[in-house]
């Protein structure tokens, strides 16, 4: 299974070989795990890679439901889905983005940003639909008090835990993709910033048993990011199309306000009123004043940093726009030259030859010399 067309071969396991064949290598590793399911000796180990671990049966009024909690074995599952994500990344790049970018004839800088936005549009769109489905089916939207009630939320439904494992796998896979995609050195610090921010927030919500609040905040954040990267794709297709950027700018500030409000409401007020506020990592309880302050400080600092970057970029764009407008006004209008009056000879023209009117010759006759 080849994801990329190759014009020349590279030495085995060289740097260029790994870069051009990383998706094929990942596919071979995934295939080995799937083949392991076919044999009884290796099936248990293969399930360790594929399925979430640490399942427990929780009795209910009618029957028993299976829930999950986290542990060290989750790292093995995350590793497997990192290879799955690398394969999907290569499929989207090869069969969708490369074909579109060839028609647009973009420069190297725009081509790199186009690939980045194209990958993130697919990821954010999938995550928004998936996250919205989880939030609705679990009843977190209809009952906001469930975000902090019955804390710690140690026992997670299957779809909640699987969602968090896939989110961590995606953002961890983005780190080696910076090397595989040969991202420009100027772009690496910016991409590392938001990759690390997502990893810290998602892992923090997962490990501190704030998974319900984390789902709502991710839904808001991913919706805004999906709109931004969609606007950037339309801008690359047509530079005059900037309407979606205006819509994103309006939604961006509202999203920051909603995220801060929910975080303060759930952590600052909801968890602060809970009776059980003892620090107990074995039971998954981190509801102490110090932990709540640290989480609120992290969320507020991240939102303030994002808002500062947004305001800085908007001011820079407005400054460039007004400079262009003022430059256009200063350019003096070129004076029009007066039209030259063409003196036509008497008579009329026929096939480029002047003919006489009423039989008279239009040219003056020279007097004959005696």
Residue, then its C-alpha position, 0 to 999 in steps of 0.5 A: x500500500x503506497x501513499x505517495x508516488x516516488x520518482x526515485x528510491x532512497x537507501x534503506x532506513x535513511x533519513x529520506x527513506x523514513x520521511x517518504x515512507x513513514x505512512x507505509x511503515x506505520x501501516x505495517x505496524x498497525x497490520x501486525x497488531x491486527x494480525x495478532x488478533x487472529x491467534x489466541x496466543x497474541x490476541x490478549x496483547x493485541x487487544x491491549x493496543x486496540x481497546x481502552x483498558x481498566x474497565x469495571x462493571x458499575x451496578x445500576x437499577x436495571x443492570x450493570x454498565x461498563x465504565x473505565x478509568x485511566x492508568x499506565x496501559x493507556x500509553x500503549x493504546x495511545x501509541x497504537x492510535x498515533x500510528x492510525x493518525x499518521x496513516x489518516x494524515x497521509x491519506x488526507x494529504x495525498x488524495x485531497x490536499x495535494x490535488x487541490x494545491x496543484x490547481x491553486x499554484x501556491x507559493x511555498x509559504x502559502x502551500x505550507x499554511x494550506x496543508x496545515x489548515x487543510x489537515x486541521x479542518x478535517x480534524x476539527x470538523x470530525x472532533x466537533x461532530x464527535x464531541x457534540x454527539x458525546x456531550x448530547x448523549x451523556x446529558x452534559x448540555x441539558x444538565x450543566x450541574x453535572x460538570x461538577x456534581x459527583x466529583x471526582x468523575x473517575x468512572x468514564x463511559x467508553x465513548x468519553x475515554x476513547x475520545x480523550x485517547x484519540x485526542x491525545x494521540x492526534x496531538x502527539x502525532x503532530x510532533x513527529x509530523x513537523x519532521x515528516x512534513x518538512x515544516x519550515x523553521x520559521x513555522x515550527x515555534x508557532x505550531x509547537x505552541x498550540x500543540x503543547x497547549x492542547x496537550x497540556x489542557x487535554x491531558x490535564x482534564x483527563x488526569x484531574x478527572x475534569x473530563x466533563x468540563x473538558x468536553x464542553x471547552x473542547x467543543x467551543x474551542x474546536x468550533x472556533x478553530x474550524x471556522x478560522x481554518x476554513x476561512x484561511x482555505x477560502x482565502x488561499x483559493x480567492x484572496x478577495x474572499x475575507x468574509x469568513x475572517x470577519x465571522x471568525x473574529x466575531x466568534x473568537x471573542x465570544x468563545x473566549x468569554x464562554x470558556x472563561x465563564x464556564x471554567x470559573x463557574x465549574x471550578x471556582x464555584x461548583x467544586x468549591x461548594x463540594x463537601x469532599x475537598x481532601x487531596x486523595x490521588x488514589x481516589x482521583x480527588x484533586x478538589x483542593x484550593x491549590x489545585x483549583x487555583x492552578x487550573x483556573x490560572x492555567x485556563x485564564x492565562x491561556x485565554x488571555x494569551x490567545x486574546x492578546x495574539x488575536x488583538x495584536x494580529x487584528x491591529x497589524x492587519x488594520x494598520x496594513x490596510x490603512x497604509x495601503x489606502x493612504x498610499x493609494x490616495x497620495x498617488x497623483x492622478x496622471x494628467x490627460x494629454x489634449x487630443x491633437x486636432x487632425x487637419x483633414x484635407x478637403x474632399x473625401x477619402x476613398x481607399x486612402x486616396x483624396x478625391x475631389x469634390x464637384x470635379x475640382x481637385x483638392x490640391x493646389x496647382x502650381x503655376x506653370x513656368x513661362 
